[in-house]
Amino acid sequence: MIALPRSNCRRPARLLVFLCALPWAASADAWNAKGHMTVAAAAWKDLTPDVRAKASALLRLNPDYAVWVGNVPADDVDMVAFVRAATWPDQIRSTYSEDGSTPKGLPTEVQNIGFTDCFKHRYWHFDDIPFSTDGTPLEDPAQPNAVTQIRALSAALASPTTTDEIKSYDLAWLLHLVGDIHQPLHATARFTLQSKHGDSGGNAVILCPRRGMACSQRFNSLHAFWDDALGTGDSALGALRMACLKSATAGSHCLPQASPEAVTVDDPGTWAQESFQLSRSVVYRRPIGSGKGPYYLTQSYRTKVGSTAEKQVALAGARLAKLLNQALVTGVVGPIAAPPLPDASACPRLSSAQ
């Protein structure tokens, strides 16, 4: 039995039992689980042995570590935990406390206190750079956001004064946020007469699989379509295969090689601008119109989305590896003692999670 570290945030017991019974399973979210795990898998390939060891030691402090490695072969535990950790900031959305979808300027929104922080921090996942095609006034993206937090958490991860527990928290977030900022609709908000306060990164644009079918914003948004662009599925093994860390199945293929020149770009603000430009040149193109839809996707659009997503995920993984190789190369990870069981008594919870 693996002891869990102290945290004021705890999953419902029935959920833990269910997840532990599923080999290599994960809850789907954006990109979706497959996309985020594939970013992490691509990064794992390029980590130095020393950084792999340091990252693995830090991730053992995460309250969900036992869930990630349940039923995983011993030789693959470190690799799978690293890949699964990339989904953690999405998984906590169902159990951590709500603090709003946009920042309000509170000190808690930029705090970096580790697992005693039970906020979802939904606004950390994106940096919606605005544009308009019809002259609708723009609204600047709020801070903190994905760019500010990648910078702040990277600095904390590299600092010798940051505790290992906080570094563990920061590492899981970085695995996720570097993937997020390479999804074009995590760096974009389109302002139009129909969406005067922005379309929330395409969440307000509705798609239909084909004519005559019922469409809904919840299940058929432009944002959700791009989140699933790499394919669906919640298997860590599937992500490892896409990164060529495990043998691919018949008919499947590995991610393309990221451009060495592009990998050298290490400014998160530039990453966001690149994603923003992709949204202008690829995302909001025909058949996507200027309104809220619904729009019916062509095969050529779907093909372009798939190839763009693979390139972005490969690039995100390579840049993530470069970031971690730099941040953890000098950082000393202390001895990882068996931590105490988590205490959930002091953490505000959503009523649905109680």
C-alpha positions as semicolon CSV with decimal commas, in nm:
position;residue;x (nm);y (nm);z (nm)
1;M;0,000;0,000;0,000
2;I;0,151;0,334;-0,104
3;A;0,102;0,607;0,153
4;L;-0,035;0,935;0,022
5;P;0,109;1,275;0,109
6;R;-0,067;1,521;0,334
7;S;-0,323;1,728;0,151
8;N;-0,642;1,904;0,246
9;C;-0,797;1,787;-0,080
10;R;-0,916;1,429;-0,107
11;R;-1,109;1,241;-0,372
12;P;-1,429;1,055;-0,282
13;A;-1,333;0,705;-0,167
14;R;-1,560;0,533;-0,418
15;L;-1,391;0,720;-0,704
16;L;-1,046;0,610;-0,588
17;V;-1,154;0,247;-0,565
18;F;-1,306;0,262;-0,912
19;L;-1,001;0,423;-1,072
20;C;-0,757;0,187;-0,900
21;A;-0,944;-0,104;-1,055
22;L;-0,881;0,024;-1,407
23;P;-0,531;-0,044;-1,544
24;W;-0,371;0,268;-1,689
25;A;-0,704;0,458;-1,692
26;A;-0,757;0,831;-1,663
27;S;-1,044;1,081;-1,671
28;A;-1,073;1,265;-2,000
29;D;-1,034;1,642;-2,020
30;A;-0,861;1,906;-2,235
31;W;-0,666;1,892;-2,460
32;N;-0,835;1,574;-2,349
33;A;-0,657;1,316;-2,139
34;K;-0,500;1,159;-2,447
35;G;-0,366;1,490;-2,570
36;H;-0,214;1,591;-2,236
37;M;-0,066;1,248;-2,171
38;T;0,086;1,244;-2,519
39;V;0,253;1,582;-2,455
40;A;0,402;1,437;-2,136
41;A;0,506;1,115;-2,311
42;A;0,684;1,314;-2,583
43;A;0,862;1,512;-2,311
44;W;0,967;1,197;-2,121
45;K;1,156;1,078;-2,430
46;D;1,380;1,385;-2,416
47;L;1,443;1,411;-2,042
48;T;1,790;1,333;-1,910
49;P;1,815;1,030;-1,678
50;D;1,889;1,258;-1,382
51;V;1,586;1,478;-1,448
52;R;1,366;1,172;-1,496
53;A;1,470;1,052;-1,151
54;K;1,408;1,392;-0,991
55;A;1,068;1,432;-1,157
56;S;0,964;1,081;-1,054
57;A;1,062;1,147;-0,692
58;L;0,861;1,468;-0,686
59;L;0,550;1,311;-0,837
60;R;0,541;1,049;-0,560
61;L;0,429;1,334;-0,334
62;N;0,109;1,394;-0,533
63;P;-0,208;1,283;-0,347
64;D;-0,318;1,083;-0,654
65;Y;0,008;0,898;-0,710
66;A;-0,131;0,564;-0,593
67;V;-0,416;0,597;-0,844
68;W;-0,180;0,670;-1,131
69;V;0,039;0,364;-1,078
70;G;-0,221;0,110;-0,973
71;N;-0,184;-0,212;-1,177
72;V;0,110;-0,067;-1,377
73;P;0,412;-0,293;-1,441
74;A;0,701;-0,206;-1,210
75;D;0,934;-0,113;-1,498
76;D;0,684;0,143;-1,625
77;V;0,576;0,307;-1,298
78;D;0,788;0,622;-1,326
79;M;0,702;0,678;-1,691
80;V;0,328;0,620;-1,643
81;A;0,312;0,841;-1,333
82;F;0,477;1,123;-1,531
83;V;0,230;1,080;-1,816
84;R;-0,073;1,054;-1,590
85;A;0,033;1,358;-1,385
86;A;-0,029;1,577;-1,690
87;T;-0,404;1,524;-1,646
88;W;-0,411;1,614;-1,276
89;P;-0,505;1,985;-1,311
90;D;-0,812;1,878;-1,509
91;Q;-0,903;1,593;-1,273
92;I;-0,921;1,825;-0,971
93;R;-1,198;2,026;-1,138
94;S;-1,452;1,776;-1,004
95;T;-1,327;1,779;-0,645
96;Y;-1,144;2,102;-0,569
97;S;-1,314;2,425;-0,463
98;E;-1,451;2,673;-0,713
99;D;-1,269;3,006;-0,736
100;G;-1,429;3,138;-1,054
101;S;-1,358;3,098;-1,422
102;T;-1,183;3,436;-1,441
103;P;-0,939;3,597;-1,193
104;K;-1,062;3,873;-0,966
105;G;-0,732;4,010;-0,841
106;L;-0,722;3,813;-0,515
107;P;-0,388;3,712;-0,359
108;T;-0,498;3,347;-0,357
109;E;-0,509;3,343;-0,736
110;V;-0,131;3,354;-0,768
111;Q;-0,038;3,173;-0,448
112;N;0,200;2,880;-0,479
113;I;0,153;2,678;-0,159
114;G;0,137;2,321;-0,288
115;F;-0,135;2,070;-0,213
116;T;-0,286;2,277;0,067
117;D;-0,421;2,498;-0,214
118;C;-0,760;2,347;-0,293
119;F;-0,866;2,590;-0,566
120;K;-0,924;2,471;-0,922
121;H;-0,754;2,778;-1,075
122;R;-0,947;2,736;-1,399
123;Y;-0,806;3,064;-1,533
124;W;-0,453;2,918;-1,525
125;H;-0,539;2,698;-1,824
126;F;-0,555;2,966;-2,094
127;D;-0,441;3,310;-2,212
128;D;-0,716;3,423;-2,447
129;I;-0,557;3,676;-2,682
130;P;-0,844;3,874;-2,839
131;F;-0,928;3,952;-3,201
132;S;-1,234;4,060;-3,396
133;T;-1,341;4,025;-3,758
134;D;-1,619;4,286;-3,743
135;G;-1,483;4,569;-3,530
136;T;-1,636;4,453;-3,200
137;P;-1,443;4,611;-2,909
138;L;-1,183;4,380;-2,758
139;E;-1,121;4,290;-2,394
140;D;-0,767;4,222;-2,279
141;P;-0,696;3,879;-2,129
142;A;-0,692;3,877;-1,749
143;Q;-0,399;3,777;-1,528
144;P;-0,298;3,534;-1,390
145;N;-0,324;3,306;-1,690
146;A;-0,138;3,020;-1,854
147;V;0,157;3,237;-1,958
148;T;0,208;3,405;-1,621
149;Q;0,179;3,073;-1,439
150;I;0,418;2,879;-1,664
151;R;0,675;3,148;-1,592
152;A;0,607;3,158;-1,219
153;L;0,590;2,781;-1,165
154;S;0,902;2,721;-1,376
155;A;1,095;2,967;-1,161
156;A;0,970;2,802;-0,842
157;L;1,059;2,456;-0,972
158;A;1,415;2,571;-1,041
159;S;1,458;2,751;-0,708
160;P;1,660;2,573;-0,435
161;T;1,438;2,737;-0,172
162;T;1,112;2,582;-0,295
163;T;1,002;2,279;-0,090
164;D;0,966;1,943;-0,258
165;E;0,591;1,932;-0,193
166;I;0,541;2,264;-0,370
167;K;0,770;2,149;-0,651
168;S;0,554;1,837;-0,688
169;Y;0,243;2,054;-0,721
170;D;0,418;2,286;-0,967
171;L;0,548;1,999;-1,178
172;A;0,201;1,853;-1,233
173;W;0,071;2,195;-1,334
174;L;0,360;2,257;-1,573
175;L;0,311;1,919;-1,741
176;H;-0,045;2,033;-1,809
177;L;-0,010;2,405;-1,885
178;V;0,265;2,367;-2,144
179;G;0,025;2,137;-2,328
180;D;-0,265;2,379;-2,285
181;I;-0,087;2,682;-2,429
182;H;-0,007;2,485;-2,747
183;Q;-0,379;2,423;-2,809
184;P;-0,474;2,718;-3,033
185;L;-0,807;2,779;-2,860
186;H;-0,635;2,810;-2,521
187;A;-0,471;3,127;-2,653
188;T;-0,761;3,288;-2,838
189;A;-1,091;3,470;-2,790
190;R;-1,290;3,593;-3,090
191;F;-1,509;3,900;-3,035
192;T;-1,806;3,949;-3,268
193;L;-2,147;4,111;-3,261
194;Q;-2,287;3,772;-3,153
195;S;-2,018;3,725;-2,886
196;K;-1,955;4,076;-2,756
197;H;-1,754;3,952;-2,459
198;G;-1,564;3,690;-2,654
199;D;-1,642;3,332;-2,750
200;S;-1,441;3,179;-2,462
201;G;-1,187;3,020;-2,689
202;G;-1,446;2,869;-2,924
203;N;-1,667;2,731;-2,649
204;A;-1,953;2,947;-2,774
205;V;-1,921;2,824;-3,133
206;I;-2,141;2,521;-3,200
207;L;-2,061;2,240;-3,443
208;C;-2,271;1,957;-3,584
209;P;-2,128;1,622;-3,693
210;R;-2,361;1,623;-3,993
211;R;-2,677;1,790;-4,111
212;G;-3,000;1,677;-3,950
213;M;-2,838;1,584;-3,617
214;A;-2,915;1,759;-3,290
215;C;-2,637;1,994;-3,180
216;S;-2,555;2,135;-2,840
217;Q;-2,291;2,375;-2,711
218;R;-2,199;2,137;-2,431
219;F;-2,100;1,845;-2,650
220;N;-2,034;2,000;-2,990
221;S;-1,836;2,320;-2,940
222;L;-1,544;2,422;-3,159
223;H;-1,323;2,418;-2,851
224;A;-1,424;2,063;-2,761
225;F;-1,355;1,948;-3,117
226;W;-0,999;2,081;-3,097
227;D;-0,953;1,931;-2,750
228;D;-1,025;1,592;-2,908
229;A;-0,818;1,655;-3,220
230;L;-0,555;1,396;-3,132
231;G;-0,824;1,134;-3,080
232;T;-1,016;1,020;-2,778
233;G;-0,931;0,757;-2,521
234;D;-0,787;0,770;-2,173
235;S;-0,515;0,507;-2,187
236;A;-0,164;0,601;-2,082
237;L;-0,042;0,317;-2,303
238;G;-0,203;0,486;-2,605
239;A;-0,014;0,807;-2,530
240;L;0,313;0,619;-2,490
241;R;0,258;0,452;-2,825
242;M;0,198;0,786;-2,996
243;A;0,528;0,906;-2,855
244;C;0,699;0,584;-2,974
245;L;0,782;0,484;-2,616
246;K;0,584;0,165;-2,664
247;S;0,536;-0,044;-2,977
248;A;0,260;0,101;-3,193
249;T;-0,040;-0,109;-3,291
250;A;-0,124;-0,192;-3,651
251;G;-0,244;0,111;-3,843
252;S;-0,120;0,363;-3,586
253;H;0,172;0,602;-3,615
254;C;0,396;0,815;-3,398
255;L;0,401;1,190;-3,356
256;P;0,603;1,390;-3,609
257;Q;0,942;1,522;-3,506
258;A;0,929;1,874;-3,366
259;S;1,133;2,136;-3,550
260;P;1,468;2,181;-3,367
261;E;1,453;2,553;-3,442
262;A;1,104;2,583;-3,291
263;V;1,208;2,389;-2,980
264;T;1,468;2,654;-2,899
265;V;1,191;2,911;-2,842
266;D;1,150;2,910;-2,464
267;D;0,927;3,212;-2,392
268;P;0,568;3,108;-2,296
269;G;0,441;3,441;-2,429
270;T;0,576;3,351;-2,771
271;W;0,416;3,006;-2,745
272;A;0,081;3,175;-2,683
273;Q;0,130;3,408;-2,979
274;E;0,209;3,111;-3,204
275;S;-0,109;2,936;-3,094
276;F;-0,304;3,257;-3,147
277;Q;-0,177;3,284;-3,503
278;L;-0,280;2,923;-3,566
279;S;-0,628;3,006;-3,447
280;R;-0,644;3,284;-3,705
281;S;-0,498;3,078;-3,990
282;V;-0,641;2,732;-3,918
283;V;-0,915;2,728;-3,650
284;Y;-1,147;3,009;-3,757
285;R;-1,142;2,918;-4,125
286;R;-1,417;2,784;-4,348
287;P;-1,648;2,614;-4,277
288;I;-1,632;2,806;-3,945
289;G;-1,821;3,130;-3,999
290;S;-1,836;3,458;-3,812
291;G;-2,126;3,368;-3,582
292;K;-2,204;3,104;-3,323
293;G;-2,309;2,838;-3,574
294;P;-2,398;2,559;-3,590
295;Y;-2,136;2,474;-3,850
296;Y;-2,087;2,146;-4,034
297;L;-1,725;2,037;-4,068
298;T;-1,573;1,931;-4,399
299;Q;-1,329;1,644;-4,430
300;S;-1,053;1,882;-4,538
301;Y;-1,102;2,085;-4,220
302;R;-1,092;1,771;-4,005
303;T;-0,771;1,656;-4,176
304;K;-0,606;1,995;-4,120
305;V;-0,708;1,991;-3,753
306;G;-0,556;1,645;-3,704
307;S;-0,221;1,731;-3,861
308;T;-0,200;2,064;-3,676
309;A;-0,278;1,899;-3,343
310;E;-0,007;1,635;-3,388
311;K;0,254;1,902;-3,469
312;Q;0,149;2,113;-3,170
313;V;0,153;1,821;-2,927
314;A;0,498;1,711;-3,049
315;L;0,629;2,067;-3,015
316;A;0,476;2,107;-2,668
317;G;0,643;1,785;-2,553
318;A;0,984;1,887;-2,682
319;R;0,959;2,232;-2,526
320;L;0,836;2,084;-2,197
321;A;1,138;1,853;-2,186
322;K;1,371;2,147;-2,247
323;L;1,204;2,345;-1,969
324;L;1,232;2,058;-1,719
325;N;1,588;1,969;-1,815
326;Q;1,682;2,327;-1,732
327;A;1,466;2,370;-1,419
328;L;1,555;2,038;-1,253
329;V;1,917;2,000;-1,360
330;T;2,046;2,187;-1,054
331;G;1,745;2,155;-0,827
332;V;1,810;1,914;-0,542
333;V;1,522;1,685;-0,458
334;G;1,539;1,586;-0,095
335;P;1,489;1,233;0,039
336;I;1,128;1,129;-0,018
337;A;1,004;0,987;0,309
338;A;0,675;0,800;0,336
339;P;0,430;1,090;0,382
340;P;0,126;1,082;0,611
341;L;-0,223;1,010;0,485
342;P;-0,412;1,315;0,354
343;D;-0,641;1,511;0,581
344;A;-0,952;1,630;0,397
345;S;-1,124;1,789;0,697
346;A;-1,013;2,149;0,638
347;C;-1,066;2,175;0,262
348;P;-1,378;2,350;0,124
349;R;-1,552;2,111;-0,114
350;L;-1,808;2,125;-0,386
351;S;-2,137;1,979;-0,270
352;S;-2,131;1,731;-0,559
353;A;-1,800;1,591;-0,436
354;Q;-1,904;1,543;-0,075
